[in-house]
């Protein structure tokens, strides 16, 4: 399962509830994007990052 490199966000599982309260399983997937980041040692690495972490502007993109 994919996970955000920065925040650790991943897929969340739960129940979908109909009007009659019948429960069926469903998933909520986080908005993950594959980006190239410059690491502290200067190397470039491809990682999956959530859209919210990208919008924060705290990442050094290659």
mmCIF file of the N, C-alpha and C atoms, coordinates in Angstrom:
data_MODEL
# 
_entry.id   MODEL 
# 
loop_
_atom_site.group_PDB 
_atom_site.id 
_atom_site.type_symbol 
_atom_site.label_atom_id 
_atom_site.label_alt_id 
_atom_site.label_comp_id 
_atom_site.label_asym_id 
_atom_site.label_entity_id 
_atom_site.label_seq_id 
_atom_site.pdbx_PDB_ins_code 
_atom_site.Cartn_x 
_atom_site.Cartn_y 
_atom_site.Cartn_z 
_atom_site.occupancy 
_atom_site.B_iso_or_equiv 
_atom_site.pdbx_formal_charge 
_atom_site.auth_seq_id 
_atom_site.auth_comp_id 
_atom_site.auth_asym_id 
_atom_site.auth_atom_id 
_atom_site.pdbx_PDB_model_num 
ATOM 1   N N  . UNK A 1 1  ? 0.841   -1.169 0.000  1.00 0.00 ? 1  UNK A N  1 
ATOM 2   C CA . UNK A 1 1  ? 0.000   0.000  0.000  1.00 0.00 ? 1  UNK A CA 1 
ATOM 3   C C  . UNK A 1 1  ? 0.896   1.246  0.000  1.00 0.00 ? 1  UNK A C  1 
ATOM 4   N N  . UNK A 1 2  ? 0.539   2.206  -0.827 1.00 0.00 ? 2  UNK A N  1 
ATOM 5   C CA . UNK A 1 2  ? 1.334   3.426  -0.939 1.00 0.00 ? 2  UNK A CA 1 
ATOM 6   C C  . UNK A 1 2  ? 1.126   4.315  0.280  1.00 0.00 ? 2  UNK A C  1 
ATOM 7   N N  . UNK A 1 3  ? 2.196   5.038  0.630  1.00 0.00 ? 3  UNK A N  1 
ATOM 8   C CA . UNK A 1 3  ? 2.154   5.912  1.796  1.00 0.00 ? 3  UNK A CA 1 
ATOM 9   C C  . UNK A 1 3  ? 2.933   7.183  1.482  1.00 0.00 ? 3  UNK A C  1 
ATOM 10  N N  . UNK A 1 4  ? 2.484   8.310  2.027  1.00 0.00 ? 4  UNK A N  1 
ATOM 11  C CA . UNK A 1 4  ? 3.158   9.584  1.815  1.00 0.00 ? 4  UNK A CA 1 
ATOM 12  C C  . UNK A 1 4  ? 4.509   9.582  2.524  1.00 0.00 ? 4  UNK A C  1 
ATOM 13  N N  . UNK A 1 5  ? 5.547   10.041 1.823  1.00 0.00 ? 5  UNK A N  1 
ATOM 14  C CA . UNK A 1 5  ? 6.903   10.079 2.362  1.00 0.00 ? 5  UNK A CA 1 
ATOM 15  C C  . UNK A 1 5  ? 7.019   11.082 3.508  1.00 0.00 ? 5  UNK A C  1 
ATOM 16  N N  . UNK A 1 6  ? 6.243   12.161 3.467  1.00 0.00 ? 6  UNK A N  1 
ATOM 17  C CA . UNK A 1 6  ? 6.353   13.233 4.456  1.00 0.00 ? 6  UNK A CA 1 
ATOM 18  C C  . UNK A 1 6  ? 5.399   13.024 5.625  1.00 0.00 ? 6  UNK A C  1 
ATOM 19  N N  . UNK A 1 7  ? 4.116   12.874 5.334  1.00 0.00 ? 7  UNK A N  1 
ATOM 20  C CA . UNK A 1 7  ? 3.105   12.837 6.390  1.00 0.00 ? 7  UNK A CA 1 
ATOM 21  C C  . UNK A 1 7  ? 2.724   11.433 6.836  1.00 0.00 ? 7  UNK A C  1 
ATOM 22  N N  . UNK A 1 8  ? 3.028   10.421 6.011  1.00 0.00 ? 8  UNK A N  1 
ATOM 23  C CA . UNK A 1 8  ? 2.659   9.053  6.357  1.00 0.00 ? 8  UNK A CA 1 
ATOM 24  C C  . UNK A 1 8  ? 1.221   8.700  6.032  1.00 0.00 ? 8  UNK A C  1 
ATOM 25  N N  . UNK A 1 9  ? 0.525   9.580  5.326  1.00 0.00 ? 9  UNK A N  1 
ATOM 26  C CA . UNK A 1 9  ? -0.863  9.305  4.958  1.00 0.00 ? 9  UNK A CA 1 
ATOM 27  C C  . UNK A 1 9  ? -0.931  8.117  4.020  1.00 0.00 ? 9  UNK A C  1 
ATOM 28  N N  . UNK A 1 10 ? -1.971  7.290  4.193  1.00 0.00 ? 10 UNK A N  1 
ATOM 29  C CA . UNK A 1 10 ? -2.187  6.153  3.311  1.00 0.00 ? 10 UNK A CA 1 
ATOM 30  C C  . UNK A 1 10 ? -3.690  5.926  3.183  1.00 0.00 ? 10 UNK A C  1 
ATOM 31  N N  . UNK A 1 11 ? -4.069  4.824  2.576  1.00 0.00 ? 11 UNK A N  1 
ATOM 32  C CA . UNK A 1 11 ? -5.473  4.502  2.382  1.00 0.00 ? 11 UNK A CA 1 
ATOM 33  C C  . UNK A 1 11 ? -6.142  4.231  3.723  1.00 0.00 ? 11 UNK A C  1 
ATOM 34  N N  . UNK A 1 12 ? -7.372  4.758  3.876  1.00 0.00 ? 12 UNK A N  1 
ATOM 35  C CA . UNK A 1 12 ? -8.157  4.563  5.090  1.00 0.00 ? 12 UNK A CA 1 
ATOM 36  C C  . UNK A 1 12 ? -9.374  3.720  4.732  1.00 0.00 ? 12 UNK A C  1 
ATOM 37  N N  . UNK A 1 13 ? -9.729  2.775  5.595  1.00 0.00 ? 13 UNK A N  1 
ATOM 38  C CA . UNK A 1 13 ? -10.845 1.878  5.345  1.00 0.00 ? 13 UNK A CA 1 
ATOM 39  C C  . UNK A 1 13 ? -11.985 2.194  6.285  1.00 0.00 ? 13 UNK A C  1 
ATOM 40  N N  . UNK A 1 14 ? -13.217 1.931  5.808  1.00 0.00 ? 14 UNK A N  1 
ATOM 41  C CA . UNK A 1 14 ? -14.384 2.158  6.648  1.00 0.00 ? 14 UNK A CA 1 
ATOM 42  C C  . UNK A 1 14 ? -15.619 1.564  6.007  1.00 0.00 ? 14 UNK A C  1 
ATOM 43  N N  . UNK A 1 15 ? -16.769 1.993  6.483  1.00 0.00 ? 15 UNK A N  1 
ATOM 44  C CA . UNK A 1 15 ? -18.036 1.497  5.975  1.00 0.00 ? 15 UNK A CA 1 
ATOM 45  C C  . UNK A 1 15 ? -18.770 2.574  5.199  1.00 0.00 ? 15 UNK A C  1 
ATOM 46  N N  . UNK A 1 16 ? -19.401 2.136  4.091  1.00 0.00 ? 16 UNK A N  1 
ATOM 47  C CA . UNK A 1 16 ? -20.314 3.005  3.363  1.00 0.00 ? 16 UNK A CA 1 
ATOM 48  C C  . UNK A 1 16 ? -21.699 2.678  3.898  1.00 0.00 ? 16 UNK A C  1 
ATOM 49  N N  . UNK A 1 17 ? -22.444 3.687  4.302  1.00 0.00 ? 17 UNK A N  1 
ATOM 50  C CA . UNK A 1 17 ? -23.760 3.462  4.904  1.00 0.00 ? 17 UNK A CA 1 
ATOM 51  C C  . UNK A 1 17 ? -24.863 3.908  3.958  1.00 0.00 ? 17 UNK A C  1 
ATOM 52  N N  . UNK A 1 18 ? -25.781 3.004  3.654  1.00 0.00 ? 18 UNK A N  1 
ATOM 53  C CA . UNK A 1 18 ? -26.921 3.341  2.810  1.00 0.00 ? 18 UNK A CA 1 
ATOM 54  C C  . UNK A 1 18 ? -28.002 4.002  3.668  1.00 0.00 ? 18 UNK A C  1 
ATOM 55  N N  . UNK A 1 19 ? -29.098 4.370  3.017  1.00 0.00 ? 19 UNK A N  1 
ATOM 56  C CA . UNK A 1 19 ? -30.204 4.999  3.747  1.00 0.00 ? 19 UNK A CA 1 
ATOM 57  C C  . UNK A 1 19 ? -30.777 4.058  4.800  1.00 0.00 ? 19 UNK A C  1 
ATOM 58  N N  . UNK A 1 20 ? -30.735 2.747  4.519  1.00 0.00 ? 20 UNK A N  1 
ATOM 59  C CA . UNK A 1 20 ? -31.248 1.764  5.475  1.00 0.00 ? 20 UNK A CA 1 
ATOM 60  C C  . UNK A 1 20 ? -30.164 1.288  6.436  1.00 0.00 ? 20 UNK A C  1 
ATOM 61  N N  . UNK A 1 21 ? -29.011 1.971  6.448  1.00 0.00 ? 21 UNK A N  1 
ATOM 62  C CA . UNK A 1 21 ? -27.878 1.705  7.343  1.00 0.00 ? 21 UNK A CA 1 
ATOM 63  C C  . UNK A 1 21 ? -27.208 0.358  7.104  1.00 0.00 ? 21 UNK A C  1 
ATOM 64  N N  . UNK A 1 22 ? -27.329 -0.180 5.892  1.00 0.00 ? 22 UNK A N  1 
ATOM 65  C CA . UNK A 1 22 ? -26.575 -1.376 5.533  1.00 0.00 ? 22 UNK A CA 1 
ATOM 66  C C  . UNK A 1 22 ? -25.121 -0.968 5.332  1.00 0.00 ? 22 UNK A C  1 
ATOM 67  N N  . UNK A 1 23 ? -24.204 -1.714 5.943  1.00 0.00 ? 23 UNK A N  1 
ATOM 68  C CA . UNK A 1 23 ? -22.780 -1.363 5.892  1.00 0.00 ? 23 UNK A CA 1 
ATOM 69  C C  . UNK A 1 23 ? -22.068 -2.193 4.839  1.00 0.00 ? 23 UNK A C  1 
ATOM 70  N N  . UNK A 1 24 ? -21.376 -1.524 3.905  1.00 0.00 ? 24 UNK A N  1 
ATOM 71  C CA . UNK A 1 24 ? -20.502 -2.195 2.959  1.00 0.00 ? 24 UNK A CA 1 
ATOM 72  C C  . UNK A 1 24 ? -19.145 -1.523 3.042  1.00 0.00 ? 24 UNK A C  1 
ATOM 73  N N  . UNK A 1 25 ? -18.093 -2.295 2.859  1.00 0.00 ? 25 UNK A N  1 
ATOM 74  C CA . UNK A 1 25 ? -16.738 -1.778 3.016  1.00 0.00 ? 25 UNK A CA 1 
ATOM 75  C C  . UNK A 1 25 ? -16.372 -0.844 1.870  1.00 0.00 ? 25 UNK A C  1 
ATOM 76  N N  . UNK A 1 26 ? -15.636 0.212  2.187  1.00 0.00 ? 26 UNK A N  1 
ATOM 77  C CA . UNK A 1 26 ? -15.135 1.138  1.182  1.00 0.00 ? 26 UNK A CA 1 
ATOM 78  C C  . UNK A 1 26 ? -13.789 1.684  1.617  1.00 0.00 ? 26 UNK A C  1 
ATOM 79  N N  . UNK A 1 27 ? -13.126 2.412  0.704  1.00 0.00 ? 27 UNK A N  1 
ATOM 80  C CA . UNK A 1 27 ? -11.813 2.976  1.009  1.00 0.00 ? 27 UNK A CA 1 
ATOM 81  C C  . UNK A 1 27 ? -11.788 4.448  0.657  1.00 0.00 ? 27 UNK A C  1 
ATOM 82  N N  . UNK A 1 28 ? -10.952 5.184  1.367  1.00 0.00 ? 28 UNK A N  1 
ATOM 83  C CA . UNK A 1 28 ? -10.655 6.579  1.056  1.00 0.00 ? 28 UNK A CA 1 
ATOM 84  C C  . UNK A 1 28 ? -9.175  6.624  0.729  1.00 0.00 ? 28 UNK A C  1 
ATOM 85  N N  . UNK A 1 29 ? -8.841  6.971  -0.518 1.00 0.00 ? 29 UNK A N  1 
ATOM 86  C CA . UNK A 1 29 ? -7.441  7.004  -0.933 1.00 0.00 ? 29 UNK A CA 1 
ATOM 87  C C  . UNK A 1 29 ? -6.912  8.429  -0.854 1.00 0.00 ? 29 UNK A C  1 
ATOM 88  N N  . UNK A 1 30 ? -5.710  8.576  -0.316 1.00 0.00 ? 30 UNK A N  1 
ATOM 89  C CA . UNK A 1 30 ? -5.092  9.892  -0.237 1.00 0.00 ? 30 UNK A CA 1 
ATOM 90  C C  . UNK A 1 30 ? -4.571  10.285 -1.611 1.00 0.00 ? 30 UNK A C  1 
ATOM 91  N N  . UNK A 1 31 ? -4.475  11.580 -1.854 1.00 0.00 ? 31 UNK A N  1 
ATOM 92  C CA . UNK A 1 31 ? -4.067  12.106 -3.156 1.00 0.00 ? 31 UNK A CA 1 
ATOM 93  C C  . UNK A 1 31 ? -2.539  12.112 -3.224 1.00 0.00 ? 31 UNK A C  1 
ATOM 94  N N  . UNK A 1 32 ? -1.958  10.983 -3.647 1.00 0.00 ? 32 UNK A N  1 
ATOM 95  C CA . UNK A 1 32 ? -0.506  10.833 -3.689 1.00 0.00 ? 32 UNK A CA 1 
ATOM 96  C C  . UNK A 1 32 ? 0.031   11.129 -5.080 1.00 0.00 ? 32 UNK A C  1 
ATOM 97  N N  . UNK A 1 33 ? 1.103   11.877 -5.138 1.00 0.00 ? 33 UNK A N  1 
ATOM 98  C CA . UNK A 1 33 ? 1.779   12.226 -6.384 1.00 0.00 ? 33 UNK A CA 1 
ATOM 99  C C  . UNK A 1 33 ? 3.220   11.741 -6.298 1.00 0.00 ? 33 UNK A C  1 
ATOM 100 N N  . UNK A 1 34 ? 3.764   11.259 -7.405 1.00 0.00 ? 34 UNK A N  1 
ATOM 101 C CA . UNK A 1 34 ? 5.166   10.852 -7.455 1.00 0.00 ? 34 UNK A CA 1 
ATOM 102 C C  . UNK A 1 34 ? 6.000   12.053 -7.854 1.00 0.00 ? 34 UNK A C  1 
ATOM 103 N N  . UNK A 1 35 ? 6.936   12.457 -6.999 1.00 0.00 ? 35 UNK A N  1 
ATOM 104 C CA . UNK A 1 35 ? 7.784   13.613 -7.265 1.00 0.00 ? 35 UNK A CA 1 
ATOM 105 C C  . UNK A 1 35 ? 9.240   13.247 -7.029 1.00 0.00 ? 35 UNK A C  1 
ATOM 106 N N  . UNK A 1 36 ? 10.133  14.043 -7.617 1.00 0.00 ? 36 UNK A N  1 
ATOM 107 C CA . UNK A 1 36 ? 11.565  13.864 -7.398 1.00 0.00 ? 36 UNK A CA 1 
ATOM 108 C C  . UNK A 1 36 ? 12.010  14.889 -6.372 1.00 0.00 ? 36 UNK A C  1 
ATOM 109 N N  . UNK A 1 37 ? 12.611  14.410 -5.275 1.00 0.00 ? 37 UNK A N  1 
ATOM 110 C CA . UNK A 1 37 ? 13.075  15.282 -4.200 1.00 0.00 ? 37 UNK A CA 1 
ATOM 111 C C  . UNK A 1 37 ? 14.588  15.249 -4.115 1.00 0.00 ? 37 UNK A C  1 
ATOM 112 N N  . UNK A 1 38 ? 15.172  16.384 -3.726 1.00 0.00 ? 38 UNK A N  1 
ATOM 113 C CA . UNK A 1 38 ? 16.611  16.445 -3.466 1.00 0.00 ? 38 UNK A CA 1 
ATOM 114 C C  . UNK A 1 38 ? 16.805  16.140 -1.986 1.00 0.00 ? 38 UNK A C  1 
ATOM 115 N N  . UNK A 1 39 ? 17.532  15.064 -1.695 1.00 0.00 ? 39 UNK A N  1 
ATOM 116 C CA . UNK A 1 39 ? 17.773  14.657 -0.316 1.00 0.00 ? 39 UNK A CA 1 
ATOM 117 C C  . UNK A 1 39 ? 18.866  15.526 0.309  1.00 0.00 ? 39 UNK A C  1 
ATOM 118 N N  . UNK A 1 40 ? 19.085  15.362 1.616  1.00 0.00 ? 40 UNK A N  1 
ATOM 119 C CA . UNK A 1 40 ? 20.076  16.166 2.346  1.00 0.00 ? 40 UNK A CA 1 
ATOM 120 C C  . UNK A 1 40 ? 21.493  15.937 1.841  1.00 0.00 ? 40 UNK A C  1 
ATOM 121 N N  . UNK A 1 41 ? 21.786  14.717 1.358  1.00 0.00 ? 41 UNK A N  1 
ATOM 122 C CA . UNK A 1 41 ? 23.132  14.433 0.860  1.00 0.00 ? 41 UNK A CA 1 
ATOM 123 C C  . UNK A 1 41 ? 23.306  14.822 -0.605 1.00 0.00 ? 41 UNK A C  1 
ATOM 124 N N  . UNK A 1 42 ? 22.294  15.450 -1.205 1.00 0.00 ? 42 UNK A N  1 
ATOM 125 C CA . UNK A 1 42 ? 22.401  15.946 -2.572 1.00 0.00 ? 42 UNK A CA 1 
ATOM 126 C C  . UNK A 1 42 ? 21.901  15.004 -3.637 1.00 0.00 ? 42 UNK A C  1 
ATOM 127 N N  . UNK A 1 43 ? 21.515  13.791 -3.267 1.00 0.00 ? 43 UNK A N  1 
ATOM 128 C CA . UNK A 1 43 ? 21.016  12.842 -4.252 1.00 0.00 ? 43 UNK A CA 1 
ATOM 129 C C  . UNK A 1 43 ? 19.553  13.135 -4.555 1.00 0.00 ? 43 UNK A C  1 
ATOM 130 N N  . UNK A 1 44 ? 19.109  12.655 -5.712 1.00 0.00 ? 44 UNK A N  1 
ATOM 131 C CA . UNK A 1 44 ? 17.716  12.828 -6.122 1.00 0.00 ? 44 UNK A CA 1 
ATOM 132 C C  . UNK A 1 44 ? 17.007  11.500 -5.948 1.00 0.00 ? 44 UNK A C  1 
ATOM 133 N N  . UNK A 1 45 ? 15.814  11.543 -5.350 1.00 0.00 ? 45 UNK A N  1 
ATOM 134 C CA . UNK A 1 45 ? 15.068  10.324 -5.078 1.00 0.00 ? 45 UNK A CA 1 
ATOM 135 C C  . UNK A 1 45 ? 13.612  10.534 -5.460 1.00 0.00 ? 45 UNK A C  1 
ATOM 136 N N  . UNK A 1 46 ? 13.009  9.519  -6.114 1.00 0.00 ? 46 UNK A N  1 
ATOM 137 C CA . UNK A 1 46 ? 11.591  9.575  -6.447 1.00 0.00 ? 46 UNK A CA 1 
ATOM 138 C C  . UNK A 1 46 ? 10.792  9.023  -5.275 1.00 0.00 ? 46 UNK A C  1 
ATOM 139 N N  . UNK A 1 47 ? 9.844   9.801  -4.785 1.00 0.00 ? 47 UNK A N  1 
ATOM 140 C CA . UNK A 1 47 ? 9.018   9.367  -3.660 1.00 0.00 ? 47 UNK A CA 1 
ATOM 141 C C  . UNK A 1 47 ? 7.568   9.774  -3.916 1.00 0.00 ? 47 UNK A C  1 
ATOM 142 N N  . UNK A 1 48 ? 6.661   9.141  -3.190 1.00 0.00 ? 48 UNK A N  1 
ATOM 143 C CA . UNK A 1 48 ? 5.252   9.504  -3.256 1.00 0.00 ? 48 UNK A CA 1 
ATOM 144 C C  . UNK A 1 48 ? 4.958   10.486 -2.127 1.00 0.00 ? 48 UNK A C  1 
ATOM 145 N N  . UNK A 1 49 ? 4.314   11.608 -2.496 1.00 0.00 ? 49 UNK A N  1 
ATOM 146 C CA . UNK A 1 49 ? 4.027   12.669 -1.540 1.00 0.00 ? 49 UNK A CA 1 
ATOM 147 C C  . UNK A 1 49 ? 2.570   13.065 -1.708 1.00 0.00 ? 49 UNK A C  1 
ATOM 148 N N  . UNK A 1 50 ? 1.878   13.329 -0.607 1.00 0.00 ? 50 UNK A N  1 
ATOM 149 C CA . UNK A 1 50 ? 0.487   13.752 -0.694 1.00 0.00 ? 50 UNK A CA 1 
ATOM 150 C C  . UNK A 1 50 ? 0.411   15.175 -1.245 1.00 0.00 ? 50 UNK A C  1 
ATOM 151 N N  . UNK A 1 51 ? -0.709  15.497 -1.861 1.00 0.00 ? 51 UNK A N  1 
ATOM 152 C CA . UNK A 1 51 ? -0.903  16.823 -2.450 1.00 0.00 ? 51 UNK A CA 1 
ATOM 153 C C  . UNK A 1 51 ? -0.845  17.898 -1.366 1.00 0.00 ? 51 UNK A C  1 
ATOM 154 N N  . UNK A 1 52 ? -1.313  17.587 -0.192 1.00 0.00 ? 52 UNK A N  1 
ATOM 155 C CA . UNK A 1 52 ? -1.294  18.558 0.905  1.00 0.00 ? 52 UNK A CA 1 
ATOM 156 C C  . UNK A 1 52 ? 0.142   18.879 1.328  1.00 0.00 ? 52 UNK A C  1 
ATOM 157 N N  . UNK A 1 53 ? 1.006   17.867 1.356  1.00 0.00 ? 53 UNK A N  1 
ATOM 158 C CA . UNK A 1 53 ? 2.412   18.096 1.697  1.00 0.00 ? 53 UNK A CA 1 
ATOM 159 C C  . UNK A 1 53 ? 3.106   18.901 0.601  1.00 0.00 ? 53 UNK A C  1 
ATOM 160 N N  . UNK A 1 54 ? 2.738   18.682 -0.659 1.00 0.00 ? 54 UNK A N  1 
ATOM 161 C CA . UNK A 1 54 ? 3.313   19.450 -1.759 1.00 0.00 ? 54 UNK A CA 1 
ATOM 162 C C  . UNK A 1 54 ? 2.921   20.918 -1.663 1.00 0.00 ? 54 UNK A C  1 
ATOM 163 N N  . UNK A 1 55 ? 1.667   21.187 -1.309 1.00 0.00 ? 55 UNK A N  1 
ATOM 164 C CA . UNK A 1 55 ? 1.187   22.558 -1.212 1.00 0.00 ? 55 UNK A CA 1 
ATOM 165 C C  . UNK A 1 55 ? 1.848   23.319 -0.065 1.00 0.00 ? 55 UNK A C  1 
ATOM 166 N N  . UNK A 1 56 ? 2.356   22.617 0.933  1.00 0.00 ? 56 UNK A N  1 
ATOM 167 C CA . UNK A 1 56 ? 2.973   23.283 2.073  1.00 0.00 ? 56 UNK A CA 1 
ATOM 168 C C  . UNK A 1 56 ? 4.248   24.030 1.670  1.00 0.00 ? 56 UNK A C  1 
ATOM 169 N N  . UNK A 1 57 ? 4.916   23.578 0.588  1.00 0.00 ? 57 UNK A N  1 
ATOM 170 C CA . UNK A 1 57 ? 6.094   24.274 0.086  1.00 0.00 ? 57 UNK A CA 1 
ATOM 171 C C  . UNK A 1 57 ? 7.353   24.019 0.879  1.00 0.00 ? 57 UNK A C  1 
ATOM 172 N N  . UNK A 1 58 ? 7.370   22.996 1.719  1.00 0.00 ? 58 UNK A N  1 
ATOM 173 C CA . UNK A 1 58 ? 8.536   22.711 2.551  1.00 0.00 ? 58 UNK A CA 1 
ATOM 174 C C  . UNK A 1 58 ? 9.478   21.670 1.939  1.00 0.00 ? 58 UNK A C  1 
ATOM 175 N N  . UNK A 1 59 ? 9.188   21.257 0.701  1.00 0.00 ? 59 UNK A N  1 
ATOM 176 C CA . UNK A 1 59 ? 9.976   20.209 0.059  1.00 0.00 ? 59 UNK A CA 1 
ATOM 177 C C  . UNK A 1 59 ? 10.922  20.814 -0.967 1.00 0.00 ? 59 UNK A C  1 
ATOM 178 N N  . UNK A 1 60 ? 12.110  20.214 -1.104 1.00 0.00 ? 60 UNK A N  1 
ATOM 179 C CA . UNK A 1 60 ? 13.077  20.640 -2.113 1.00 0.00 ? 60 UNK A CA 1 
ATOM 180 C C  . UNK A 1 60 ? 12.920  19.725 -3.316 1.00 0.00 ? 60 UNK A C  1 
ATOM 181 N N  . UNK A 1 61 ? 12.169  20.210 -4.319 1.00 0.00 ? 61 UNK A N  1 
ATOM 182 C CA . UNK A 1 61 ? 11.950  19.400 -5.517 1.00 0.00 ? 61 UNK A CA 1 
ATOM 183 C C  . UNK A 1 61 ? 13.118  19.528 -6.474 1.00 0.00 ? 61 UNK A C  1 
ATOM 184 N N  . UNK A 1 62 ? 13.376  18.437 -7.191 1.00 0.00 ? 62 UNK A N  1 
ATOM 185 C CA . UNK A 1 62 ? 14.477  18.421 -8.150 1.00 0.00 ? 62 UNK A CA 1 
ATOM 186 C C  . UNK A 1 62 ? 14.016  18.995 -9.481 1.00 0.00 ? 62 UNK A C  1 
# 
